Amino acid sequence: MSLITVNNSSNFHYTWLQRCAGNIIRYGCTTRPKHIAIVMDGNRRFAREHNFERSRGHTLGADKLFDVCQWCYDLGINELSVYAFSLENLKRSQDEIDTLMSIARLKLSEIEKSLEKIHEQQICIRIIGNLDLLPDDIRQSSYYLMNETDQYKNFILNVCFYYTSRNEITNIIKDLIKGYQKDLINISDIDDDLIMQSLIVSTSHTGHLPDIFLRTSGELRLSDFMLLQCRFSMWIFADVYWPAFNIWHLYWIILQYEMKSKTLINIQNQCKDILKENQIMNEEKTQRIKTYLDWLEQQRTERLKL
């Protein structure tokens, strides 16, 4: 079954061995990840090593994303967050930025043409970041797709565009200040838990933080991507360029998670217990926080209607 028909790779056919291994992972793993965050790195180096134009490397990287969406969907992983464009990328040449915007424009257009299938399979597409920096047509397409698919939770694709974790945290602080000024919350309500819940409103439609942080290309850097959200994730730095990433790499990553997930989950639960011990909750505070988070979600929803 094809998830989103946007390129030839969406007609991906499994070999019998790939299908067999996939079924073992889907139905045999006891703690299969629900959410994977990916820094899709290595497009330019892949192009250089194969004597391609840089633009072709980026195009192959965009195509690979839809392959990975398909593989995750078939394995029962229902949320994928990807780092498509960092605010730091604005330091690149204008020619390369224009190339990236052209690819984004093309892929968004192709997704719009597949909207009937997206509705049928209940796929949610979310573009996260400083969307005001996008060209007008790309921003309008982004808002249109998000508004059309916002209600779905069968499979969620979070695409981080003009994004850094530092900028996201800065915006959350600004939102907390607005919430205080509107008498929605008290200063004493602001703690680690509220900040994390605010991040969830911003970056995860399901409320499930990433189980795995994956960076391709062999670089051992986090690149300011979902730093707080991935603090309990299993970090994997795969020594393969993103366009060359294949289904066997994904299978291997999931098996790594299966072997180490018990330890990760225990650590996460211990940290949650420590935080709960230091929290003072009462009915009034609980209601204030709920009101504030509802307001945050309403702000996001209203923006999609613009």
N, C-alpha and C positions, 0 to 999 in steps of 0.2 A: 504493500500500500504506500502510495506517495503522500508525504505530509504536505508540502507546499510545492506546487509545480511552477518553479521559477527558472529552472535551467535543466540541461540534459542530465545532470547528476541526480536530480530529484527522481529519475527513473531507475535508481540504484537497484540492482538485482543481487541478492545474496547468493553466494555459492552454498552448496549443501553443508560444507564444513562450517562456514560462517553462521548459517542458520542454526545448525546444531549447537555451536558454542553459545550463540545468543540465547537460545531456549534454556540452556543449562544455567546461564547467568540470570536470566529473567525469573525463572521458576525455582532455581536452586539456591541462590544467594539469600541469606536470611536478613541481611541488612543492606539491601540495595540503596544507593544514594537517591535522594529525591530531587536534589538541586545541585547543579555544577556551575561554577563560575570559571570563565576562561579568558586569559590574556592571549589573544590570537597573534602571536609574534612570529616573525621570520619571513614575511611576504617578500620584502626587498632582497634579503640575502638568498632566498630561494630563486628569485628571478636572476640575480647576478650569477649564481652558480650554474644556472641552466642557459645563460646567455639570452635571457628574455628581456623585453622592455620592463621597466619597473611597474608600469601600469598593468601589465599582464599578471605580474606577481600579486598585485592587490585584487585583480579580478578573480584569479584562482582562489585567493583567500576568501573572498566573498562567497564563491561557489561552495567552498568547503564547509562554510557555516551551515548551509542547508543540508548537506550530507549528514553532518553531526546532529542536526535537529532530527533528521529521520532516524538515525541510529538510536538516539536517546528516547525518542517517542516509542520505538519498537521494543526497547528494553524496559519500558515502564518508568523512565525518569521523566518527570513531568514539568521540570523547570530548568531553564538554561539562561545564564546571564553572561554576556560577552562584552569585552572591551573593544569597541569598534573605533573610537577616536578620542584621544585624550586632549585635554586643554593644552598640554605640553606640545602636542603635534602642531600647534599654531606656529611653532618656531621653525617648522620645515619650510621648504621653498613653496612659493605660491603655486607653481606648476603642479607640485605633488598634491597640495591641498585641493586644487581644482580637479585633479584626477580622482581623488577620493570622493569628492562631492558628486562627480559625474557617475561613479559607480553606485553610490548611495541612491542617487536619483533614479538610475536604471532599475535597481533591485526593488525599490519601493513601488515603482510603476508596475513591475512584473507581479509583485505581491497583490497590488490592487486588482489586477486582472484575474487573480486566483481567489478573490474574496468569497465567491460562492462556496468553494471548497473549504476555505478557512471557517466559514460559518457552519458548514456541515460537520467538520471535525472539532469545532469549538476550540480553536486556537487563539490565544491571547497574545497580541504583539504590543510591547511597551517600549517606547523610546525614552531613555532616562538621561538627564543632564541639563546643560544650559541651552535649551532648544532655541532661545531667542537669538543665538549666534548663528543658527543655520540659515542658509538662503531661504527666501520666502517660500518658494515652491516646495522645497524639501520639508520645511517646517509644517506647511499646510498638509502635505501628504502624511507626515508623521502623526499629526493630530487627528486626521481623518481615520487612519488605520487604528489608532488607539481607541478612538471613540466607538468605532464599529465593533471592536473585539473586546472591549473592556470587561464585559460581563463573563467571559469564558475562563475556565480554570482547568480544562482538560490537558492542555499543554501551554506553557507560558514561555515566551521568548523575550527576555529583557535585553535591549540593545543600548549600551551606554555610549552616548555621543556627546562630545564636548563635556567630558566628565573627568573629575578627579575626586578621590575620596576626601581630600582636604576641603575642596570646594563644597562638596555635599555636606560635610560636617558644619562648615561655615553657614550654609543656608539653613540648616536645622537650628543652629543657635539663633539666627535671625527670626525663625518661626517661633521659637520658644519666647523670645522677647515680645513678639507680636501677641502671642497667647497670653502673656502676663499683662501686657498693656490693655488687652480686651477683657481682663479679669476672668479668663478661662482657667488659668492655673495660678498657683502661688509659687514663689521662689523655692520654698521648701519641697515642692512637688518634683523639682528637677533633679533627677538622679540618673545613674547608669541605665536603669531599666527603661525610663521614659525616653532617653536618647535612643536606645536600641529599638523601641517600639516606633519611634519617629522615623528611624532608618528603614524599618520594615514597610511603613506606609510609602516611603519613597522608592524602595528598590525591590520589594517582593510582594507580589499579588497574593501569594498563599500564606505569607507569614513564616515560611520555612527558610531559614538561613542556609547558605551554601554548605553542603557536606564536603565538597572537594573544591579546592582552588588549584587550577591547572594553568601553567604557563608553558607554551611551546618555545622552541628554538634553543633550549639549553641555557638561556640566561637565568641567573639566580637573583632575580629582582621582582619586587611586588608591584612596582610602577604605579603606586598610589591608586590601586583598584580595590574597592570594597574592603578596606582595611579592618574596620570594626566588624562588618558582617562575617568576615572570614577568620575571625580570631580563634574559632574552635574547629575550623575546617582542616582536613588533611591537605597539606600542600605538596603538590607534585610538579616538578620541573622536568618536562619531557625533552629529551635531546633530539627533537625533530622539528623542522620548519612547519609552520601551520599548513601550507598547501599540501605538504606530504603526509600529514596526519591521516591515519587510516583506522579502520574499524578494529583492527587487532590492538592498536594502541589504546583505544577506548576500553576494550575488554580487559586488557592488562590493568588499567587504572581502576576499574571497578573491582577487580579481584584484589588489588592492593587495599582498597577501602574495606572490602569484606573481611580481610585478615586483621585490620587495625581498628575497625569501627568501635569495637567494644571498649577499648581503652579511651578513644576519643569521646564517646558518649559518657563514660564514667567521669572523665575530667569535666566535661560540660555540666553534668548534673551536680558535681561537687561545687563548682563555681556558682551555679544558680542557688544552691542551698546557702552558701556563704552570703550572697547578696540578699537573700530573703531574710536572713537573720538580722541584717542591718537596716531593713526597711520597716518603716512604721506606717502601716496601712489602716485606714478606717473608711467607713462608708462614704464620707464626704470627699476624701481624697480620691477614692476609687472613681466616684462619679465625675469629679473634675477632670481626671485624666482621660476618662472615656469621652467626655464632652470635647476636650482638646483634640484628641485623636480623630474624632468624628469631624471636627472642624478642619483638620489637616486634610483628611480624605475628601471633604467637600471642596476645599480649595483646588485640589488636584483635578477633581471631576469637573468643576466649573471651568478650569482652564481648557479642558478638552472640548468644551462647547463653544469656545470663542472662535 
